[in-house]
């Protein structure tokens, strides 16, 4: 028998339908029993009295355990008070697989327990909404870039050399040779950008930082656009437009769930409109000093510094022209002052910190060779990368957006571990 999805109930009001899913909750009120069913597309309340079902079915309705899988048949009616706005009066209940003693109950559970049960925790309403936002953010990012003529050309996860130094790389054996798990696809993006003009990669990246902060994951997803003939200003405008677009899409599609389930203040997201605020690195340092933050000029910002800066604005903030010494070897120095480079970070508002990092790349062969040597990187390993400067080099720019940080910002999460289906943390490799 063909079955209907909860998300499609609006088209079946007054009709008898069959749904398949899992028992989210049950309760009784006198001679009437209720069952909340979830099927992955949504939640719906079903209701039955003794005369609506067989005696065996009605007894099962009062005993069935949370997360049992079932098939239900009934008539759809609109009800603004019911979850999702629709209710189903049951005429049939068929068990598929009965579950007993489901470990995640409505009571409060500790974070460690929930992470140990992550494979089941994903079934909860809050986690369901977060994953839904993640899905729509991914779709919106791809739509935004694809509609602007970008090619998605994904890059290797196994790499022979570092992108930003070896201190945060996972080393692995590659048939007797040393290899690393990628921390960014950027270097390869520069090669494909020279072939296609506008490109992006979108996939998992790995950082071996021994960090336990709420803003760090060991494995995370990143989208990295790269554009030939683009300047720092060009790439800032692209980032600005993309963030506005993707936030808008997520709010448009998930607004009710963001408000009702995650209790997100949508007004804060509605301020994510161009133009974003912009500060030179020196201006950002001056703002920190004004706020009473002890910061040594010339260093990079930490999470606390980013929080103070971003909380000073009601929309995302660009901080640009960082000191050359604190950025990667490939960043183009500012022609007006080589102590600074054409780099930029985008800090999300409300203290969520950096969600984008990028800038303009060095396109001069001699200068790039010099920077590789200064960073004590193996020149031989970068010969292919230097070829991009030997054969038709042009100014080019790009950035990376961390998906989990972006989702965390949209959903108002306190920790990134909830922004990815199965988080990998310093002390967590399971489930």
N, C-alpha and C positions, 0 to 999 in steps of 0.2 A: 504494500500500500504506500502510495506517495505520502510523504509527511511534510508538514509546514514548519518554517522556522519562526521563532518568537519575533524576530525583526520584521516579519511580513504580516503580522496579525492585523494591522490596520486595513489591509485589503480583503480581510475575511470576516468582517463583523457580520454576525447573524448566520454564519455558516458553521458546519461541523467540520472540525479539522483533527488531524492526528499529529502530535508532537513527540519527539524523542529527546531525552536529556537526563539531567541528574537532579536529585532531590536537594534543594538548597536548605529548605526549612519546612517544618510542619507545625500545625497548631490546631486546637479544637475550640469551638465555641458552642456549647450546648450540643445539639444534635447535628451540627454542621462542622465539617472538617476542611481544613485548608492545606494546600501543598504549594510551595513556591518552587517552580521548575526553572532551571537554567539550561540553556542549550549551546552556549558559546556566543550566540548573537544577542542574548538579552535574558531578562528574567520576567516570568509571568506568574500571577497567582491563579491557581485552580481551586475550585470549591465544589463540594458535593455533600448532599444529604443522604440519608439512608435509602431513600427511594430512587436515587440517581444511579446507584451502583448495585452490583450483586452483594450479597452478605459477605462473601469472601473478599471481594475488592474493597468494601468499606472497612472491614477489619484491617486489611493490609494498609490502608490509608492512615490508620491510627497508629500503626506499629513500624512502618518502614523507616529505616535509618537514613541519616544524612549522607548524601553522596551516593545513594543507591541509584542505579540507572534504570529508567522506566520508559514506557511508551504510554501516553495518555491520549484519550479521544474526548472531545467535548465541543460545546458551542461557544463561539467567541462573542463577547459583548463589550462595549466600551464602558469604562469605569474610571473616572479621573482619580478616584481614591486609591486604586490598585497600583502596584508597582508596574511601571511601563504604560499605564493608562488603559489596560485591557484586562479582562478576567475571563476565565474559561469555566463553564459549568460542565463538570465531568459526566461522561456517560460510559467511560471505560478506563480501566487502569491495568496495565500489564507490566509485571516486573521483568527486567532483563538481567540484572545482576544485583543482588541485595548486599548492602554493606552494613557492617556492625562496628561500633566503637570508633567512629571517625576521629582521628587524633586532634584535629583543630576544631575546637568548640567555640561558641559565642563568647566565652570568657576571655580575659586578657592572657596573652602568652608572651613570654620573653623573646627578644630578638634572636638569640642563639637557637632556641627551639624552632622558631619560624623559619630560620635559614636552613636548619637541618631538614625541615619539612617543605623546602621550597617547591618541590615537585607537586605538593598538594596546596601550598599557600597560594599558588597562582590562581586557584579556583575562587578565592575570596573576591568580594565586590570591589574593594579598593584596588587590589592588584590587577583585576580585570580591566578597570578603567585606565590604570597606568599603562598597561600593555596595549590597550586600544589607542591611547594617545601616541605611544611610540610608533605603532603601525601607521597611523595617519601622518605623523611627522615624516617618516621615511617616504611615504607616498608623495607628500607635498614637496619634499626636497627634490625627489626625482622629477616630478612634474615641472617644478620651477626651472631646473637646469636643462631638462630635455626640451622644454618649450623655447628655450633661448639658444638652441643650437649646440649644446654641449654633448659630447660623446662620452658615454660611460665605458671606460677602458680600465678594468681592474688590474691591480698591481700585485706582485708576489708577496706571499707571507714569509717564505724563506728568502733571506737576503744574505749576500756575502760580506756586506759592510754596513757600518752604522750610518744613520742619517744625522744624528745629533750627538755623536760620541757613544762610547760603549758602556758607560756606567749604568744605564737603565735598560740594557738589552738582555733578553734571555738567549743564552748560547746553547746550541745543540749540535750534535754530530750529524753530518750530512754525507753518509757513505765514506767516512774517513776524513772528510774536510770539515772545517769549522764553518758554521752558519749561525744566523741569528733570526729570531722571530721579529717581524717588522714592527717598528714603532711609528712608521709613517710611510705612505706610498708616494710622498712628494717628489723624490728624485726621479722616480720612474714617470710620474706625471709630467715632469719637465720634458722628458723624451717624447711622450705621446702628444704633448701640447705643440711641440715643434713639428709634429706630423699632421695634427688635426686642428690646431688653433685654440679650440676651447674644449677642455676635457675635465673629467672628474673620476675619482675612484671612490668606492663606498664599501667598506668592509672592516673586519676586526683588526685591531692593533694591540700591541703588547708592551707594557712598561714594567720593568723589574724594580720599581721603586718600592722600598720597604716603608710604605706610608700607610697609616691607619686613619687618615682624615676622611671626613664625610664626602670629600670631593674627588676621591681617588679610587680607581678600580685597576686591577692588574690586567684585565682584558676588557677592552671597550671598543665601540664602533665609531668610526669617524668618516665623514664625507669631506673630500679634499678637491675643490675645483682649482684648476690651473689655467691661466689665460696668456697666450702669446701677445706681445705688443702692449701689455697692460702695465700701468703704473700703480704705485701704492694707492693713489686716489681712486683709480678705477676699481681696484679690488675692494676698497672700503665701501664704495657705492654698491658693488655687487653683494657684499655681505649684508649691508643695511637692508637692501631690497629683499634678499632671501629670508632674513630673520623675520621681517615684518610679514611677509607672505605666509611663511610656515606657521608662525604663531596664530595668524588670522585664520588659517585653515583648521588648525587644531581646536580653536575656540568655537568656530562655526559648527563643526561636526560634533564636538564633545561637550558643549557648554553646559547642558543640564547635568551630566554626570560629574563634570569638574566641580560644579557648585554643590550638588546634592550629596555626592559620595565622598569627594576629596575635600569639600568645604574650601575650595580655592576662591580667592577674591578676584573675580573676573575683571573688575575695573583696573586692577594693576596690569593685566595683560592687554587690555584695550588701549593702554598708553604706549604700547610698542609700535609707534608710528614714526616714519621718517620726518625730519632728520634726527639722527641720534646725536647726543652730546659728544664733543671731541675735546680731548686734552692732550697737549704735548707732554711727554714724560716729565719735563721740568715743572710743568703746571700741576701735574698729578702729585709730584713730590711736595710742592708748596701747599697743596690742599691737605695732604696728610699732616704736614707740620702744623697747619692751621687747626686741624682737628685734634692736635695733641698727640699724634702718633710718632714714636721715636723710629726714624727711618734714616739709614745711611744712603745718601744720594750716590748713584752709580750701581746699586744693586738691583736685583729683580724683585718684584712684588710677591709677597707671600699671600696665603689665603686671607689672613686677617686684614692685610693692607687692601686687598681687592674688595673685601666686604665694606670697609670704611668708604672707599671711593665710590662703589656702586650705590651705597645707601644715600649718597649725597645727591642723587639724581632720580627722577621718577621714570626714566626710560633707560635703555641700554647705553653704555658709555664706551666710546673708542678712546684708548690710550695709545698714542703713536710716537714714533721716533725714540725707541728705547736705546740705551747705550749699546754700542756695537759689541762691547766686551761680554754682555750677558746673553747675547743671542747667537744662534747657530752660525756656522762658518759661511753659509751661502747667502746671508742677508746683505743686500746692497747698502754700502755706506751712503750717508747723505752727502751729496756733492758739495753742500754748503758747510758741512761740519762732519768730518769723518769719525768723530767720537760717537756720533749717533747713526743709527741705520734706519732704513725705510721699512720699519716693522710696525705691526699693530696688534693689539689684543682688544677683543670686544668683551666687556664685562656686562653680564646680565644685571638688571635692576634688582632691588630688594635684597642685596647682599649675596646673590648667588655666584658671583665671581665670573672668572673667564669661561666663555663658551666657544670663543673663536681665537685662533692665533694665526698670524700670517704676515705677508709683506712682499716686497719686491726682491727678486733674486739677483745675485751678481751675474752679469752677462759678459763680463770681460775675462778672457782666458787667463791672462797674467795675474790679475788680482785674485781670481778664484784659486789658482795654484798656490799663491802666497798664503791665502787664508787656510787652505788645507794643511800646509806645512806648519803654520803657526799653531794649529790645533792638534799637532802631532798625530794626524790621521795618515794612514798608508796611501801614499800617492798612487801607487800601482792599482789599487783597488778602485780608484775613482777615474781611471783613464776613460772609461765609457762615458762617464758623466762630463768629463772635460771635452769629449768629442762634441757635445752639444754646443760648446763655445767655439770650437774649431770650424764647425760647418754651419754657417748661417745663423750665428747667435743674434738674438734680439732681446730687448727688455721684456721681462715677463714676471707675472705675479700670481700669487695664490694664497689660499688659506685652508685651515682645517677646522671643522666644526665637530666638537665632541657630542655625539648623539645623546648619551646618557645625561650629560650636564644640561643639554637643551631640554630633554624630557623632564629632568628634575626641576628645572625652572618653571616650565609650563604647568606641571602638576603640583608645584609647591612642596616637593619632597625634602625631607631633612637629610637624607643620605642616598647616594647614587646606587646603593645595593638594590633598591626597589625599582630602578629604572631599566633593568636588564633582566631577562627571564631567569638566567642562572648566573649570579654574580661570582666572579673570581676575585678574592681578596687576599691579603697577605697571608692569613692563616686559614683560608678556605678554598678547597678544591672540590668539595662535594656539596650537594649531589650533582 
